[in-house]
């Protein structure tokens, strides 16, 4: 079984999917369709898209939407608990992080100063909440370097992808985001980022390009 991930040529909202595929130790490649020329050829006209291919090379399963892709892979390869309540806690944290991404989108689309100020405050308030909750979970988990349990989980992977997008992608359009994020990050979250980056299951991918751990800790 192998996979094709279709997305734009950038970090964006697909970094968690890349990490999950790497951690699962499966064969996968990435395609960057011409956009918007290829829009009509994607499910619902959207990306990212994950194509699962059977052993004979034929497409066996196709799915879009980053959250659906992540949850499918996390469940299939054991990075999220089978227990529904424990799984829901990790998925809840993922959705909270995605609310921050939506706030950023609102900031980018602001057409006047008042809207921009409001969206900036919403982004900072949500980010502060996310970091507070992440820190609380890490601390209550005996500062193990993980949000839940003692090994790499879906929640850890999503956290890493979330900050990589903010600090190495979003900053191209909104340079001040880097300083906002770094000012709020706690030592607990920084340690988790480092732990994920060096985890043997994903280091093959995280070692490519610039280190997120160094970017997050930069003063």
C-alpha positions, 0 to 999 in steps of 0.5 A: 500500500502506498499514498499520494498527497496532493497539496500546494508546494509549501508547508501550509495545513498538510504538515501533520499529514506528511508527518503521519505518513512518515511516522507510519513508515509507508511509501508516499509521494507528494504532487503539486497540481497546477492551481486553479487549472486542476481545481475541477479535478480534485474532490470537491475542488479542494486540497489537500487530497490523499490517494491511497493505492492498493498493492496493484497500484490502483487508487483504492481510496481518495479523501480530501480535507486536512482534518479528515485525512489526518484522523484517517491516518492517525487511526489506521496507523495507531497514533490516536487511541482506540478509546473514543473519549481519549481520542476525542481529547486529542481531536479537540486540541487539533480543532482548537489549533485550527481555530487559530488558523481561521483567525489568521485567515481573517487577519489576511482578509481584513479590508480596514484598520478596525477589522485588522485590529479586531482580527489581530486580537482574536488571533493573539487571544486564541493563540494564548489559549492554545499555548496555555492548554498545551502547556497544562497538558504537557505538565500534567503528563509529567513533562514527558515531552508528549501531550498524551502518554509516553510516545509520539501521538496524533496530538504531538504531530499536529502541534509540530505541524501547527507551529511549523506553519506559523513560524516557517510559512505564515511569516512570509505574509505576516512577519510579525507573527513570529515574534508574537508566537515566540513571545508566548511559547513556554519552555514546555511547548518548546521541549515538545517541539524538540522532542517531535523533531528528533523522534526517530519515527519522523526525523527523516522528514523533520531533518529536511529544511530549517529546524523548527526547534531553532526557529521557535527558540530564536530570540 
